[in-house]
Each structure stands twice: as C-alpha cells, then as structure tokens.
C-alpha cells in the first residue's frame, strides 16, 4: 500500500463517519453530547484538567512556559483548555476539514497552531523539540496497532529529555485489526515490543474501575537513553493505580449518564494483559 493510499484509508475509515452538519458527532459517540455545545465543552475542559494534573506531577517544565502537542486534536476539544495553561499548543490531525473546524472552535486562543499529518507520524516536528505530548480519545478508534505504536514512538521522539507524554485508550478490544470506530487490540506485550528501542520510562498507569468503558491512562517520560534494565519500562508488570478518572467528574452531564446507562449492561473485559 502506497503512502498516499494508506493515508486515504486511515482518513476515510474514521472521518467518513463525520456528519457535515455537526463535526462534533465524530468526536463523541454520545449524540446528546455532540448536540450540546456546553456539555461538549465541559467534558473537554474536565478531562484536560485531569491530564494537566498528571503533567504537573511528572513533568519538569512549568506548563505556562511549555509547548504541548495534541495528537488527533479533532475540533480542538482538548487543545482549547490546554491553550489556557500552556505557552503553545500544536494541534495535529489527519483532516484539513476538521482542522478548519478546530480553528473556529478555538478562535479565542491565539497560541494554537494547526498541522495536518499523515495519520501515522509527526514528521513535521523535530526531535527533542516539545515539552509535553497528549493523545486522548483517539487511539481506541485506530484500526491498526502499528499506527497506535507509531504515535507512541513519535511522541517520545519529539519530546525533550524529561518531557512527558500522556495518553488514554480503551483496553477492551479483542481484534488485531479494528473496524471503523473500534480500534485494534492493545496489549502490554505489544507495547513493550513496539517501544523497545524508544528512550522512555513509565511514570503512571491509571485505571478507573467504575468506568463502564475500560480505559487506561498512561504517563511516559522521555529518558536520555534506552535504559533496558529499568523495570519501569515494562507495561506488563508496572503497578496500575485504580482510581477515579472519569467517575465523579461528569455525573452532572446528562449525555455522560446516558453513556453509562448504555454500557452498563454490556460489561467489557480488560484485554490489555492478554498474550
């Protein structure tokens, strides 16, 4: 498959589902959340706050002086609140049309720049050039694991030494190749293998046991070199923090309660540690 056809496939598999009348519908799977500008905005602000708490905890650079790259930014749901606490936000997405929507959604923030990528890499960005990386609500929709692992490796590449990458992804998938809206299965073993040559250490893995849609939130820090004997590089043995991430945050939003109701009768197993 050529580079162009690969990009077209990745683009069409996901963004072909977008509704031209409401681009937010391709960002959130809950229709009522997409329909309410207030709920859509509040969800983004509150999730971004959780991530920035972890960035402050594990990062070495004050956010107010720092740059952050938002991988798969969509219409800017997280880029907007990040711009309120960071010096500069690089908003990256595969779709020109969606980046135009992001420009409108984030028009109040002049410290965001918008970048179309190839759907797999961050080739427009130099090594060791950015302080923080973020990818939220994206990887669970990526159908190929090699694309998921590429984003991990690319995020680590563009970070400065000591920089922090935070990502969240769903961990209930069962298929090696995903479908249009359900991504490929991600396991600890596969991440260990894919990132074996990357200079990183795991700082935190968080799992919300009350979340009806099993997610892992991971925090990685870039190291000066590949420390093969560092036990904090092993996703399969790193201790998982069972704590609130989404629960206790969105119960006042009707759309989020509707999502909980819809998923509660279809429990999903955690497949992250499957061989």
Beta strands, then each sheet from edge to edge (+ up, - down):
strand 1: 67-71
strand 2: 88-93
strand 3: 112-116
strand 4: 130-135
strand 5: 159-170
strand 6: 200-207
strand 7: 215-222
strand 8: 241-242
sheet 1: 3+ 2+ 1+ 4+ 5+ 7- 6+ 8+
end
